[in-house]
Amino acid sequence: MRRSTRLFEIIQILRAATVPITAEDLAARLEVSARTVYRDIAALQAMRTPIEGAAGLGYVMRGGYDLPPLNFDQEEVEALRVGLSMLARTGDSALQQAAERVCAKIDALHDPADWLRVAPWGAPADDPGQGCTPIALLRSAVREARKIRIEYRSGEGAQTLRVLRPVGLIYHLDCTMVAAWCELRQGFRNFRTDRIWACDLLEDSFAPQAKALRQLWQDQSGWDEAAAMPAR
């Protein structure tokens, strides 16, 4: 989590709290050390954020403090709510959790809109307990330009082991696919994430070629129907 995001989260947590919150509690929520929280609190206080308290006793936010409103008009806010709700259809549990955090921030600054509803049916959840590979791991591999080794099972049940250079994620209504250069097939292929039964993030990086490889994939795929078919 970036420091700016963490500072915002601390403000949000303290604004919502009804009792003092210790640095240890904040550290557990933010998944950082208590020492990091102490530094963040000191930085916020230096910026005249009205946080009171001390180490070991807990921190509170003085009443009346608010953040500037989000600079969105009503329709833009509603578009955000619908779009964020539709992330439930992707099966990407990490993005769903991020969407819930964003919605909570919007709710803190705008009136609720519980009349906006999105049906949850879509891609199956990426539940590791059901043998699914977390989509967040695949997004990390794309972002960091790291190779992955996967065990892939086709729609007919054929199993292959492959090393991939992932370049993108394609979210469909009923599934999510990772687009990658497949070293086995020596070409670009799309792999349904719900058919990836094992995935290892390798130390091998393809960062120097990542930009050119992604551009080549985009040029070759053209985002047509054939390009969206899963690999075999």
Summary of the structure (lengths in Angstrom):
residues: 232
radius of gyration: 21.7
end to end distance: 36.6
largest distance: 61.9
contacts: 621
relative contact order: 0.10
helix: 44%
strand: 23%
